[in-house]
Amino acid sequence: MSKLISIDGLDGSGKGTQSELLAEALRAAGKTAKVLSFPMYGCDSSFAVRLYLDGALGGSPSDTNAYAASAFFAVDRYISYRTLWGADIGKYDYIIFNRYVSANAVHQLSKLPQDAWDNFLSWLWDFELDKLGLPRPDLTLYLVVEPEISAALVDRRGEKKDIHEQDGAYMERCYRAGLYAAEKLGFHKIACCADGAIRGREEIAAEILSEVLAI
């Protein structure tokens, strides 16, 4: 059976880059690996996510409550699992998720008062992994990047920003929520910054590979 590895973090934290570097390192070690990125923007399954992130449901993340927004992302994962990537489980030694259920914990948890966080996390894990039956990751790695550095990295990309990336205060709340979720749910945290700057991607990749091989 495939080992399922989830990599998450704030926007700009390097999730996509590190997912690909991990896959390359595993292949170099003689393993088979596949990377899946969520949301699956090129697929019909992501229609609700695209409406939400493009601002069709409101220009602020808070215009759509945590439970509704979480359902949009969960539907994308469920439909794509049933129609696309579910058949790949067992064909590869490793399947790497660039964002997964953990992304809802980071981004949607922050919309709620802190005394509601534990109930939301319990609901989310039950909804996606038990009720919808999405496969459970064997390891979730959370890339810890301070929000101001994350914002600068997003700016450097020069791409159109979604409603999450446009809202600095929201990203600050996501940072705090992500650290809480990581502790509560047992994510393995990877400190990606040192002395106020992002660490080298190869250095981060080596630490990630070490965590993956340890399981």
C-alpha positions in Angstrom: 0.0 0.0 0.0 1.2 3.5 -0.8 2.5 5.7 2.0 0.5 9.0 1.9 2.4 12.1 2.8 0.7 15.5 3.2 2.6 18.8 3.0 0.9 21.9 4.2 1.6 25.5 5.3 0.7 29.1 4.6 0.5 30.4 1.0 4.0 31.0 -0.2 5.6 28.5 2.2 6.9 26.3 -0.6 4.5 23.4 -0.4 4.6 22.8 -4.2 8.3 23.1 -4.5 8.9 20.8 -1.5 6.4 18.2 -2.8 8.3 18.0 -6.1 11.7 17.9 -4.4 10.5 15.1 -2.1 9.2 13.1 -5.1 12.5 13.5 -6.9 14.5 12.4 -3.8 12.3 9.3 -3.4 12.7 8.4 -7.0 16.4 8.8 -6.8 16.3 6.3 -3.9 14.6 3.8 -6.1 11.0 4.5 -5.0 8.0 5.4 -7.0 6.3 8.6 -6.1 3.4 10.7 -7.4 2.5 14.3 -6.4 -1.1 15.5 -6.2 -1.9 19.2 -5.7 -5.2 20.4 -4.2 -7.4 22.2 -5.1 -7.4 20.4 -8.5 -8.0 23.7 -10.4 -8.0 22.0 -13.9 -10.8 19.7 -12.9 -14.6 20.2 -12.6 -14.3 19.0 -9.0 -12.9 22.3 -8.0 -15.8 24.5 -9.3 -17.0 25.6 -5.8 -13.4 26.3 -4.6 -12.8 28.5 -7.6 -16.0 30.5 -7.1 -15.0 31.0 -3.4 -11.3 31.9 -4.0 -12.1 34.2 -7.0 -14.4 36.2 -4.8 -17.8 35.3 -6.3 -19.2 34.5 -2.9 -17.7 37.7 -1.3 -14.5 39.6 -1.4 -13.4 38.6 2.1 -12.7 35.0 3.3 -15.0 35.7 6.3 -18.0 36.1 3.9 -18.1 32.3 3.6 -18.1 30.6 7.0 -15.6 27.9 8.0 -17.9 25.0 7.6 -19.2 26.0 4.1 -15.7 26.8 2.8 -14.4 23.5 4.2 -17.1 21.6 2.4 -16.0 23.2 -1.0 -12.5 21.9 -0.6 -13.6 18.6 0.7 -15.9 18.1 -2.3 -12.9 18.7 -4.6 -10.9 16.1 -2.8 -13.8 13.6 -2.8 -14.8 13.9 -6.4 -11.2 13.8 -7.7 -10.5 10.8 -5.4 -13.4 8.9 -6.8 -12.7 9.8 -10.5 -9.0 10.4 -10.8 -6.4 9.6 -8.1 -8.1 6.9 -6.0 -6.9 4.2 -8.4 -3.3 5.3 -7.9 -3.2 4.2 -4.3 -1.2 1.0 -4.2 0.5 1.7 -7.5 3.1 4.0 -6.0 5.4 3.6 -3.0 4.5 7.2 -2.0 1.7 9.6 -2.9 2.5 13.2 -1.9 -0.3 15.6 -1.3 0.5 19.3 -1.9 -2.3 20.5 0.6 -4.8 18.0 1.9 -7.4 17.9 4.7 -4.9 19.8 6.9 -5.4 22.9 4.6 -8.9 23.3 5.9 -7.6 23.1 9.4 -5.1 25.9 8.7 -7.3 28.2 6.6 -10.8 27.7 7.9 -10.1 27.3 11.6 -8.9 30.9 11.7 -12.5 32.2 11.0 -13.8 30.9 14.3 -13.3 32.0 17.9 -10.6 30.0 19.6 -13.0 28.3 22.0 -14.6 26.7 19.0 -11.4 25.4 17.4 -11.4 21.9 19.0 -15.0 21.2 17.9 -14.2 22.3 14.4 -11.1 20.1 14.1 -13.1 17.1 15.4 -15.9 17.8 12.9 -13.4 18.3 10.0 -11.5 15.1 10.6 -14.7 13.1 11.0 -16.3 14.7 7.9 -13.5 14.3 5.4 -11.7 11.1 6.7 -14.7 9.2 8.2 -17.9 10.4 6.6 -16.4 11.0 3.1 -13.9 8.2 3.4 -10.9 10.0 2.1 -7.7 8.1 2.8 -5.8 9.1 5.9 -2.2 10.4 5.5 0.5 8.5 7.1 2.4 11.7 7.8 1.4 15.4 7.7 4.3 17.9 7.5 3.5 21.5 8.3 5.9 24.1 6.8 6.2 26.9 9.4 6.8 30.2 7.7 6.1 33.5 9.5 3.2 35.4 7.8 5.2 38.4 6.8 7.8 36.2 5.0 5.0 34.2 3.5 3.4 37.4 2.2 6.7 38.6 0.7 7.1 35.2 -1.1 3.6 35.4 -2.5 4.3 38.9 -3.8 7.5 37.7 -5.4 5.5 35.2 -7.5 3.8 38.1 -9.3 0.6 36.1 -9.8 -3.0 37.2 -9.2 -3.8 36.8 -5.6 -6.9 34.9 -4.3 -9.1 36.3 -1.5 -6.9 34.5 1.1 -3.6 36.0 -0.2 -5.1 39.5 -0.4 -6.0 39.6 3.3 -2.9 40.1 5.5 -4.9 40.0 8.8 -6.5 36.7 7.7 -3.1 35.2 6.9 -1.9 36.3 10.4 -4.8 34.4 11.9 -4.1 31.4 9.7 -0.5 31.3 11.0 -1.7 31.1 14.6 -4.4 28.6 13.7 -1.9 26.4 11.8 0.4 26.1 14.7 -2.5 25.2 17.0 -3.8 22.5 14.6 -0.3 21.1 14.2 0.0 20.6 17.9 -3.5 19.3 18.3 -3.4 16.9 15.4 0.2 15.8 15.6 1.6 17.3 12.4 5.4 17.2 12.1 6.5 20.9 12.0 9.3 21.9 9.7 10.8 25.3 10.7 11.4 26.9 7.3 12.8 30.3 8.5 16.0 31.3 10.3 17.1 34.8 11.3 14.1 36.4 9.7 14.6 34.8 6.3 13.6 31.6 4.5 16.0 28.7 4.7 17.5 27.2 1.6 15.1 24.9 -0.2 17.6 22.1 -0.4 18.2 22.3 3.4 14.4 22.2 4.0 14.0 19.3 1.5 16.7 17.2 3.3 14.8 17.6 6.6 11.5 16.6 5.0 13.1 13.6 3.4 14.5 12.5 6.8 11.0 12.7 8.3 9.4 10.7 5.5 12.0 8.0 5.6 11.6 7.7 9.3 8.1 6.3 8.9 
